[in-house]
Amino acid sequence: MTRMNELVMFNGKVVCPRCDGNGLLYKAKVTDLGNQMIYICDECEASWQDNIPIRRDTFEDLSTYLEKKGCNYRDAEIVNLGYDWYMNS
């Protein structure tokens, strides 16, 4: 693992700070919310809004985030944009 701008990397992907290396973060957009960009852990479903620093103390469970925005977890249209998002930031 290597650190890149405070993000921990494993095999070229960003490690989830919540589940401590068990999951990797991918960028996604929620089309139901006007294409809101978020980052989601593929293991624990911790999520971070686009403007929130990705740290252990700033995550929100994906289902909680969606419900706060008036969207249903089961019916939300979430488009996976991939794991290499940090390269384009």
Biopython code that builds the backbone (N, CA, C, O; Angstrom):
import numpy as np
from Bio.PDB.StructureBuilder import StructureBuilder

atoms = [
    (1, "MET", "N", (0.833, -1.185, 0.000)),
    (1, "MET", "CA", (0.000, 0.000, 0.000)),
    (1, "MET", "C", (0.876, 1.246, 0.000)),
    (1, "MET", "O", (1.938, 1.281, 0.622)),
    (2, "THR", "N", (0.414, 2.248, -0.701)),
    (2, "THR", "CA", (1.115, 3.523, -0.719)),
    (2, "THR", "C", (0.126, 4.636, -0.415)),
    (2, "THR", "O", (-1.078, 4.480, -0.618)),
    (3, "ARG", "N", (0.641, 5.765, 0.075)),
    (3, "ARG", "CA", (-0.204, 6.933, 0.348)),
    (3, "ARG", "C", (-0.063, 7.926, -0.775)),
    (3, "ARG", "O", (1.048, 8.217, -1.218)),
    (4, "MET", "N", (-1.189, 8.453, -1.244)),
    (4, "MET", "CA", (-1.180, 9.454, -2.302)),
    (4, "MET", "C", (-2.134, 10.555, -1.892)),
    (4, "MET", "O", (-3.348, 10.353, -1.872)),
    (5, "ASN", "N", (-1.583, 11.744, -1.559)),
    (5, "ASN", "CA", (-2.427, 12.865, -1.129)),
    (5, "ASN", "C", (-3.404, 12.457, -0.028)),
    (5, "ASN", "O", (-4.593, 12.765, -0.106)),
    (6, "GLU", "N", (-2.910, 11.769, 0.988)),
    (6, "GLU", "CA", (-3.704, 11.316, 2.128)),
    (6, "GLU", "C", (-4.615, 10.126, 1.815)),
    (6, "GLU", "O", (-5.246, 9.596, 2.729)),
    (7, "LEU", "N", (-4.703, 9.695, 0.575)),
    (7, "LEU", "CA", (-5.485, 8.516, 0.243)),
    (7, "LEU", "C", (-4.559, 7.311, 0.228)),
    (7, "LEU", "O", (-3.455, 7.383, -0.312)),
    (8, "VAL", "N", (-4.992, 6.221, 0.806)),
    (8, "VAL", "CA", (-4.201, 5.001, 0.803)),
    (8, "VAL", "C", (-4.527, 4.240, -0.471)),
    (8, "VAL", "O", (-5.693, 4.061, -0.823)),
    (9, "MET", "N", (-3.488, 3.798, -1.153)),
    (9, "MET", "CA", (-3.652, 3.105, -2.434)),
    (9, "MET", "C", (-3.273, 1.630, -2.296)),
    (9, "MET", "O", (-2.380, 1.275, -1.526)),
    (10, "PHE", "N", (-3.962, 0.784, -3.049)),
    (10, "PHE", "CA", (-3.634, -0.636, -3.140)),
    (10, "PHE", "C", (-3.875, -1.069, -4.582)),
    (10, "PHE", "O", (-4.985, -0.941, -5.100)),
    (11, "ASN", "N", (-2.843, -1.574, -5.215)),
    (11, "ASN", "CA", (-2.937, -2.012, -6.616)),
    (11, "ASN", "C", (-3.551, -0.941, -7.515)),
    (11, "ASN", "O", (-4.341, -1.247, -8.408)),
    (12, "GLY", "N", (-3.182, 0.312, -7.271)),
    (12, "GLY", "CA", (-3.637, 1.406, -8.121)),
    (12, "GLY", "C", (-5.044, 1.898, -7.857)),
    (12, "GLY", "O", (-5.582, 2.684, -8.636)),
    (13, "LYS", "N", (-5.650, 1.443, -6.760)),
    (13, "LYS", "CA", (-7.008, 1.861, -6.422)),
    (13, "LYS", "C", (-7.016, 2.444, -5.018)),
    (13, "LYS", "O", (-6.156, 2.118, -4.199)),
    (14, "VAL", "N", (-7.993, 3.310, -4.739)),
    (14, "VAL", "CA", (-8.098, 3.968, -3.435)),
    (14, "VAL", "C", (-8.783, 3.029, -2.441)),
    (14, "VAL", "O", (-9.849, 2.479, -2.714)),
    (15, "VAL", "N", (-8.145, 2.862, -1.290)),
    (15, "VAL", "CA", (-8.652, 1.990, -0.227)),
    (15, "VAL", "C", (-9.677, 2.748, 0.614)),
    (15, "VAL", "O", (-9.505, 3.933, 0.900)),
    (16, "CYS", "N", (-10.726, 2.061, 1.001)),
    (16, "CYS", "CA", (-11.757, 2.655, 1.856)),
    (16, "CYS", "C", (-11.208, 2.873, 3.262)),
    (16, "CYS", "O", (-10.729, 1.931, 3.892)),
    (17, "PRO", "N", (-11.273, 4.109, 3.759)),
    (17, "PRO", "CA", (-10.787, 4.358, 5.115)),
    (17, "PRO", "C", (-11.715, 3.813, 6.200)),
    (17, "PRO", "O", (-11.294, 3.642, 7.344)),
    (18, "ARG", "N", (-12.960, 3.542, 5.855)),
    (18, "ARG", "CA", (-13.889, 3.017, 6.854)),
    (18, "ARG", "C", (-13.635, 1.540, 7.140)),
    (18, "ARG", "O", (-13.549, 1.143, 8.302)),
    (19, "CYS", "N", (-13.516, 0.734, 6.108)),
    (19, "CYS", "CA", (-13.362, -0.711, 6.345)),
    (19, "CYS", "C", (-11.905, -1.149, 6.260)),
    (19, "CYS", "O", (-11.608, -2.338, 6.144)),
    (20, "ASP", "N", (-11.008, -0.183, 6.318)),
    (20, "ASP", "CA", (-9.584, -0.431, 6.513)),
    (20, "ASP", "C", (-8.962, -1.424, 5.538)),
    (20, "ASP", "O", (-8.284, -2.365, 5.951)),
    (21, "GLY", "N", (-9.187, -1.217, 4.277)),
    (21, "GLY", "CA", (-8.529, -2.043, 3.273)),
    (21, "GLY", "C", (-9.348, -3.197, 2.745)),
    (21, "GLY", "O", (-8.906, -3.881, 1.823)),
    (22, "ASN", "N", (-10.521, -3.438, 3.292)),
    (22, "ASN", "CA", (-11.362, -4.519, 2.780)),
    (22, "ASN", "C", (-12.106, -4.114, 1.520)),
    (22, "ASN", "O", (-12.544, -4.971, 0.752)),
    (23, "GLY", "N", (-12.250, -2.818, 1.303)),
    (23, "GLY", "CA", (-12.969, -2.336, 0.134)),
    (23, "GLY", "C", (-12.207, -1.257, -0.587)),
    (23, "GLY", "O", (-11.293, -0.643, -0.037)),
    (24, "LEU", "N", (-12.595, -1.032, -1.830)),
    (24, "LEU", "CA", (-11.982, -0.013, -2.681)),
    (24, "LEU", "C", (-13.061, 0.972, -3.115)),
    (24, "LEU", "O", (-14.229, 0.607, -3.250)),
    (25, "LEU", "N", (-12.661, 2.224, -3.333)),
    (25, "LEU", "CA", (-13.621, 3.265, -3.682)),
    (25, "LEU", "C", (-13.754, 3.448, -5.188)),
    (25, "LEU", "O", (-12.761, 3.554, -5.908)),
    (26, "TYR", "N", (-14.980, 3.482, -5.639)),
    (26, "TYR", "CA", (-15.245, 3.812, -7.031)),
    (26, "TYR", "C", (-16.074, 5.091, -7.088)),
    (26, "TYR", "O", (-16.819, 5.408, -6.161)),
    (27, "LYS", "N", (-15.931, 5.806, -8.175)),
    (27, "LYS", "CA", (-16.707, 7.025, -8.389)),
    (27, "LYS", "C", (-18.018, 6.624, -9.054)),
    (27, "LYS", "O", (-18.052, 5.731, -9.901)),
    (28, "ALA", "N", (-19.081, 7.289, -8.663)),
    (28, "ALA", "CA", (-20.392, 6.982, -9.233)),
    (28, "ALA", "C", (-21.193, 8.272, -9.372)),
    (28, "ALA", "O", (-20.890, 9.290, -8.748)),
    (29, "LYS", "N", (-22.211, 8.197, -10.200)),
    (29, "LYS", "CA", (-23.158, 9.307, -10.260)),
    (29, "LYS", "C", (-24.544, 8.746, -10.016)),
    (29, "LYS", "O", (-24.888, 7.651, -10.462)),
    (30, "VAL", "N", (-25.326, 9.527, -9.297)),
    (30, "VAL", "CA", (-26.704, 9.147, -8.994)),
    (30, "VAL", "C", (-27.589, 9.968, -9.919)),
    (30, "VAL", "O", (-27.801, 11.161, -9.702)),
    (31, "THR", "N", (-28.093, 9.318, -10.939)),
    (31, "THR", "CA", (-28.868, 10.043, -11.952)),
    (31, "THR", "C", (-30.170, 10.591, -11.382)),
    (31, "THR", "O", (-30.668, 11.614, -11.852)),
    (32, "ASP", "N", (-30.726, 9.923, -10.375)),
    (32, "ASP", "CA", (-31.963, 10.395, -9.739)),
    (32, "ASP", "C", (-31.766, 11.719, -9.008)),
    (32, "ASP", "O", (-32.731, 12.428, -8.722)),
    (33, "LEU", "N", (-30.514, 12.044, -8.708)),
    (33, "LEU", "CA", (-30.208, 13.264, -7.957)),
    (33, "LEU", "C", (-29.468, 14.270, -8.825)),
    (33, "LEU", "O", (-28.551, 14.945, -8.358)),
    (34, "GLY", "N", (-29.861, 14.368, -10.071)),
    (34, "GLY", "CA", (-29.242, 15.330, -10.976)),
    (34, "GLY", "C", (-27.788, 15.021, -11.277)),
    (34, "GLY", "O", (-26.968, 15.929, -11.418)),
    (35, "ASN", "N", (-27.470, 13.746, -11.376)),
    (35, "ASN", "CA", (-26.108, 13.276, -11.667)),
    (35, "ASN", "C", (-25.101, 13.667, -10.587)),
    (35, "ASN", "O", (-23.942, 13.952, -10.887)),
    (36, "GLN", "N", (-25.543, 13.681, -9.337)),
    (36, "GLN", "CA", (-24.667, 13.957, -8.194)),
    (36, "GLN", "C", (-23.525, 12.936, -8.178)),
    (36, "GLN", "O", (-23.768, 11.731, -8.254)),
    (37, "MET", "N", (-22.292, 13.414, -8.082)),
    (37, "MET", "CA", (-21.125, 12.540, -8.015)),
    (37, "MET", "C", (-20.847, 12.169, -6.571)),
    (37, "MET", "O", (-20.857, 13.019, -5.681)),
    (38, "ILE", "N", (-20.598, 10.882, -6.353)),
    (38, "ILE", "CA", (-20.232, 10.389, -5.034)),
    (38, "ILE", "C", (-19.171, 9.308, -5.186)),
    (38, "ILE", "O", (-18.938, 8.795, -6.281)),
    (39, "TYR", "N", (-18.538, 8.973, -4.080)),
    (39, "TYR", "CA", (-17.542, 7.910, -4.035)),
    (39, "TYR", "C", (-18.081, 6.855, -3.090)),
    (39, "TYR", "O", (-18.518, 7.170, -1.983)),
    (40, "ILE", "N", (-18.051, 5.598, -3.526)),
    (40, "ILE", "CA", (-18.679, 4.513, -2.781)),
    (40, "ILE", "C", (-17.680, 3.376, -2.588)),
    (40, "ILE", "O", (-16.932, 3.027, -3.501)),
    (41, "CYS", "N", (-17.681, 2.804, -1.383)),
    (41, "CYS", "CA", (-16.865, 1.615, -1.118)),
    (41, "CYS", "C", (-17.586, 0.396, -1.675)),
    (41, "CYS", "O", (-18.782, 0.213, -1.448)),
    (42, "ASP", "N", (-16.846, -0.436, -2.405)),
    (42, "ASP", "CA", (-17.463, -1.623, -2.995)),
    (42, "ASP", "C", (-17.684, -2.746, -1.983)),
    (42, "ASP", "O", (-18.251, -3.783, -2.326)),
    (43, "GLU", "N", (-17.247, -2.549, -0.750)),
    (43, "GLU", "CA", (-17.421, -3.566, 0.289)),
    (43, "GLU", "C", (-18.469, -3.142, 1.324)),
    (43, "GLU", "O", (-19.446, -3.859, 1.539)),
    (44, "CYS", "N", (-18.277, -1.996, 1.958)),
    (44, "CYS", "CA", (-19.152, -1.596, 3.073)),
    (44, "CYS", "C", (-20.184, -0.542, 2.691)),
    (44, "CYS", "O", (-21.047, -0.207, 3.502)),
    (45, "GLU", "N", (-20.112, -0.011, 1.470)),
    (45, "GLU", "CA", (-21.020, 1.009, 0.959)),
    (45, "GLU", "C", (-20.973, 2.322, 1.730)),
    (45, "GLU", "O", (-21.957, 3.061, 1.780)),
    (46, "ALA", "N", (-19.821, 2.604, 2.330)),
    (46, "ALA", "CA", (-19.604, 3.955, 2.848)),
    (46, "ALA", "C", (-19.583, 4.870, 1.630)),
    (46, "ALA", "O", (-19.169, 4.451, 0.549)),
    (47, "SER", "N", (-20.021, 6.098, 1.792)),
    (47, "SER", "CA", (-20.033, 7.014, 0.655)),
    (47, "SER", "C", (-19.588, 8.405, 1.088)),
    (47, "SER", "O", (-19.713, 8.790, 2.251)),
    (48, "TRP", "N", (-19.072, 9.135, 0.126)),
    (48, "TRP", "CA", (-18.631, 10.508, 0.318)),
    (48, "TRP", "C", (-19.142, 11.327, -0.854)),
    (48, "TRP", "O", (-19.010, 10.917, -2.007)),
    (49, "GLN", "N", (-19.726, 12.484, -0.565)),
    (49, "GLN", "CA", (-20.135, 13.387, -1.624)),
    (49, "GLN", "C", (-18.880, 13.967, -2.269)),
    (49, "GLN", "O", (-17.800, 13.954, -1.679)),
    (50, "ASP", "N", (-19.036, 14.460, -3.454)),
    (50, "ASP", "CA", (-17.912, 14.954, -4.243)),
    (50, "ASP", "C", (-17.094, 16.024, -3.533)),
    (50, "ASP", "O", (-15.882, 16.096, -3.736)),
    (51, "ASN", "N", (-17.710, 16.842, -2.722)),
    (51, "ASN", "CA", (-17.004, 17.952, -2.083)),
    (51, "ASN", "C", (-16.565, 17.659, -0.646)),
    (51, "ASN", "O", (-16.132, 18.570, 0.059)),
    (52, "ILE", "N", (-16.668, 16.409, -0.205)),
    (52, "ILE", "CA", (-16.309, 16.007, 1.157)),
    (52, "ILE", "C", (-14.975, 15.274, 1.134)),
    (52, "ILE", "O", (-14.786, 14.381, 0.308)),
    (53, "PRO", "N", (-14.038, 15.629, 2.026)),
    (53, "PRO", "CA", (-12.768, 14.898, 2.071)),
    (53, "PRO", "C", (-12.999, 13.425, 2.438)),
    (53, "PRO", "O", (-13.813, 13.115, 3.308)),
    (54, "ILE", "N", (-12.296, 12.549, 1.782)),
    (54, "ILE", "CA", (-12.466, 11.116, 2.024)),
    (54, "ILE", "C", (-11.599, 10.722, 3.211)),
    (54, "ILE", "O", (-10.388, 10.533, 3.101)),
    (55, "ARG", "N", (-12.280, 10.607, 4.363)),
    (55, "ARG", "CA", (-11.636, 10.201, 5.610)),
    (55, "ARG", "C", (-12.600, 9.307, 6.376)),
    (55, "ARG", "O", (-13.796, 9.263, 6.089)),
    (56, "ARG", "N", (-12.063, 8.605, 7.342)),
    (56, "ARG", "CA", (-12.879, 7.705, 8.155)),
    (56, "ARG", "C", (-14.001, 8.448, 8.887)),
    (56, "ARG", "O", (-15.085, 7.894, 9.071)),
    (57, "ASP", "N", (-13.757, 9.677, 9.299)),
    (57, "ASP", "CA", (-14.743, 10.407, 10.088)),
    (57, "ASP", "C", (-15.725, 11.232, 9.254)),
    (57, "ASP", "O", (-16.517, 11.990, 9.814)),
    (58, "THR", "N", (-15.686, 11.098, 7.925)),
    (58, "THR", "CA", (-16.584, 11.903, 7.092)),
    (58, "THR", "C", (-17.530, 11.082, 6.216)),
    (58, "THR", "O", (-18.290, 11.653, 5.434)),
    (59, "PHE", "N", (-17.497, 9.768, 6.331)),
    (59, "PHE", "CA", (-18.350, 8.946, 5.464)),
    (59, "PHE", "C", (-19.808, 8.986, 5.933)),
    (59, "PHE", "O", (-20.117, 9.362, 7.064)),
    (60, "GLU", "N", (-20.680, 8.584, 5.018)),
    (60, "GLU", "CA", (-22.090, 8.392, 5.327)),
    (60, "GLU", "C", (-22.510, 7.109, 4.622)),
    (60, "GLU", "O", (-22.156, 6.899, 3.462)),
    (61, "ASP", "N", (-23.253, 6.258, 5.300)),
    (61, "ASP", "CA", (-23.733, 5.046, 4.638)),
    (61, "ASP", "C", (-24.535, 5.434, 3.408)),
    (61, "ASP", "O", (-25.310, 6.391, 3.440)),
    (62, "LEU", "N", (-24.351, 4.700, 2.334)),
    (62, "LEU", "CA", (-25.010, 5.026, 1.069)),
    (62, "LEU", "C", (-26.520, 5.104, 1.216)),
    (62, "LEU", "O", (-27.143, 6.034, 0.705)),
    (63, "SER", "N", (-27.112, 4.147, 1.904)),
    (63, "SER", "CA", (-28.572, 4.161, 2.055)),
    (63, "SER", "C", (-29.042, 5.396, 2.828)),
    (63, "SER", "O", (-30.079, 5.971, 2.497)),
    (64, "THR", "N", (-28.299, 5.806, 3.842)),
    (64, "THR", "CA", (-28.641, 7.002, 4.616)),
    (64, "THR", "C", (-28.537, 8.246, 3.742)),
    (64, "THR", "O", (-29.423, 9.100, 3.759)),
    (65, "TYR", "N", (-27.460, 8.344, 2.986)),
    (65, "TYR", "CA", (-27.276, 9.479, 2.077)),
    (65, "TYR", "C", (-28.444, 9.588, 1.104)),
    (65, "TYR", "O", (-29.016, 10.664, 0.929)),
    (66, "LEU", "N", (-28.797, 8.465, 0.470)),
    (66, "LEU", "CA", (-29.880, 8.477, -0.513)),
    (66, "LEU", "C", (-31.214, 8.857, 0.119)),
    (66, "LEU", "O", (-31.977, 9.638, -0.450)),
    (67, "GLU", "N", (-31.490, 8.305, 1.289)),
    (67, "GLU", "CA", (-32.756, 8.615, 1.960)),
    (67, "GLU", "C", (-32.841, 10.095, 2.333)),
    (67, "GLU", "O", (-33.903, 10.704, 2.207)),
    (68, "LYS", "N", (-31.735, 10.674, 2.791)),
    (68, "LYS", "CA", (-31.720, 12.107, 3.120)),
    (68, "LYS", "C", (-32.028, 12.964, 1.894)),
    (68, "LYS", "O", (-32.598, 14.049, 2.009)),
    (69, "LYS", "N", (-31.646, 12.466, 0.731)),
    (69, "LYS", "CA", (-31.863, 13.205, -0.515)),
    (69, "LYS", "C", (-33.220, 12.878, -1.144)),
    (69, "LYS", "O", (-33.548, 13.381, -2.219)),
    (70, "GLY", "N", (-34.014, 12.024, -0.461)),
    (70, "GLY", "CA", (-35.342, 11.692, -0.956)),
    (70, "GLY", "C", (-35.354, 10.586, -1.999)),
    (70, "GLY", "O", (-36.297, 10.469, -2.782)),
    (71, "CYS", "N", (-34.316, 9.786, -2.005)),
    (71, "CYS", "CA", (-34.186, 8.715, -2.983)),
    (71, "CYS", "C", (-34.221, 7.370, -2.254)),
    (71, "CYS", "O", (-33.742, 7.266, -1.125)),
    (72, "ASN", "N", (-34.770, 6.365, -2.876)),
    (72, "ASN", "CA", (-34.848, 5.032, -2.292)),
    (72, "ASN", "C", (-33.632, 4.207, -2.712)),
    (72, "ASN", "O", (-33.301, 4.157, -3.896)),
    (73, "TYR", "N", (-32.972, 3.570, -1.768)),
    (73, "TYR", "CA", (-31.770, 2.778, -2.047)),
    (73, "TYR", "C", (-32.032, 1.704, -3.109)),
    (73, "TYR", "O", (-31.226, 1.510, -4.019)),
    (74, "ARG", "N", (-33.136, 1.027, -2.984)),
    (74, "ARG", "CA", (-33.461, -0.082, -3.888)),
    (74, "ARG", "C", (-33.719, 0.395, -5.320)),
    (74, "ARG", "O", (-33.398, -0.306, -6.280)),
    (75, "ASP", "N", (-34.296, 1.583, -5.458)),
    (75, "ASP", "CA", (-34.679, 2.067, -6.780)),
    (75, "ASP", "C", (-33.728, 3.100, -7.378)),
    (75, "ASP", "O", (-33.895, 3.500, -8.530)),
    (76, "ALA", "N", (-32.742, 3.530, -6.613)),
    (76, "ALA", "CA", (-31.822, 4.574, -7.098)),
    (76, "ALA", "C", (-31.030, 4.084, -8.306)),
    (76, "ALA", "O", (-30.584, 2.938, -8.358)),
    (77, "GLU", "N", (-30.873, 4.962, -9.253)),
    (77, "GLU", "CA", (-30.062, 4.637, -10.426)),
    (77, "GLU", "C", (-28.654, 5.185, -10.208)),
    (77, "GLU", "O", (-28.401, 6.385, -10.325)),
    (78, "ILE", "N", (-27.746, 4.259, -9.888)),
    (78, "ILE", "CA", (-26.365, 4.614, -9.594)),
    (78, "ILE", "C", (-25.484, 4.060, -10.705)),
    (78, "ILE", "O", (-25.488, 2.859, -10.972)),
    (79, "VAL", "N", (-24.740, 4.933, -11.342)),
    (79, "VAL", "CA", (-23.880, 4.541, -12.455)),
    (79, "VAL", "C", (-22.434, 4.501, -11.974)),
    (79, "VAL", "O", (-21.890, 5.510, -11.526)),
    (80, "ASN", "N", (-21.822, 3.331, -12.071)),
    (80, "ASN", "CA", (-20.422, 3.156, -11.668)),
    (80, "ASN", "C", (-19.528, 3.778, -12.731)),
    (80, "ASN", "O", (-19.593, 3.405, -13.902)),
    (81, "LEU", "N", (-18.689, 4.732, -12.315)),
    (81, "LEU", "CA", (-17.780, 5.414, -13.240)),
    (81, "LEU", "C", (-16.348, 4.901, -13.129)),
    (81, "LEU", "O", (-15.458, 5.408, -13.811)),
    (82, "GLY", "N", (-16.118, 3.916, -12.290)),
    (82, "GLY", "CA", (-14.809, 3.282, -12.230)),
    (82, "GLY", "C", (-13.968, 3.632, -11.023)),
    (82, "GLY", "O", (-14.318, 4.480, -10.201)),
    (83, "TYR", "N", (-12.842, 2.941, -10.955)),
    (83, "TYR", "CA", (-11.927, 3.048, -9.826)),
    (83, "TYR", "C", (-10.773, 4.015, -10.076)),
    (83, "TYR", "O", (-10.049, 4.342, -9.136)),
    (84, "ASP", "N", (-10.582, 4.472, -11.279)),
    (84, "ASP", "CA", (-9.418, 5.306, -11.578)),
    (84, "ASP", "C", (-9.728, 6.806, -11.527)),
    (84, "ASP", "O", (-9.035, 7.603, -12.160)),
    (85, "TRP", "N", (-10.752, 7.186, -10.787)),
    (85, "TRP", "CA", (-11.184, 8.583, -10.699)),
    (85, "TRP", "C", (-10.105, 9.517, -10.159)),
    (85, "TRP", "O", (-10.036, 10.672, -10.580)),
    (86, "TYR", "N", (-9.273, 9.056, -9.251)),
    (86, "TYR", "CA", (-8.262, 9.915, -8.619)),
    (86, "TYR", "C", (-7.218, 10.394, -9.616)),
    (86, "TYR", "O", (-6.566, 11.413, -9.386)),
    (87, "MET", "N", (-7.049, 9.671, -10.723)),
    (87, "MET", "CA", (-6.080, 10.059, -11.740)),
    (87, "MET", "C", (-6.537, 11.316, -12.488)),
    (87, "MET", "O", (-5.716, 12.076, -13.000)),
    (88, "ASN", "N", (-7.835, 11.521, -12.544)),
    (88, "ASN", "CA", (-8.407, 12.639, -13.288)),
    (88, "ASN", "C", (-8.771, 13.824, -12.403)),
    (88, "ASN", "O", (-9.326, 14.814, -12.880)),
    (89, "SER", "N", (-8.458, 13.722, -11.115)),
    (89, "SER", "CA", (-8.839, 14.788, -10.177)),
    (89, "SER", "C", (-7.864, 15.929, -10.213)),
    (89, "SER", "O", (-8.033, 16.908, -9.487)),
]
sb = StructureBuilder()
sb.init_structure("model")
sb.init_model(0)
sb.init_chain("A")
sb.init_seg("    ")
for serial, (resi, resn, name, xyz) in enumerate(atoms, 1):
    if name == "N":
        sb.init_residue(resn, " ", resi, " ")
    sb.init_atom(name, np.array(xyz, "f"), 0.0, 1.0, " ", f" {name:<3s}", serial, name[0])
structure = sb.get_structure()
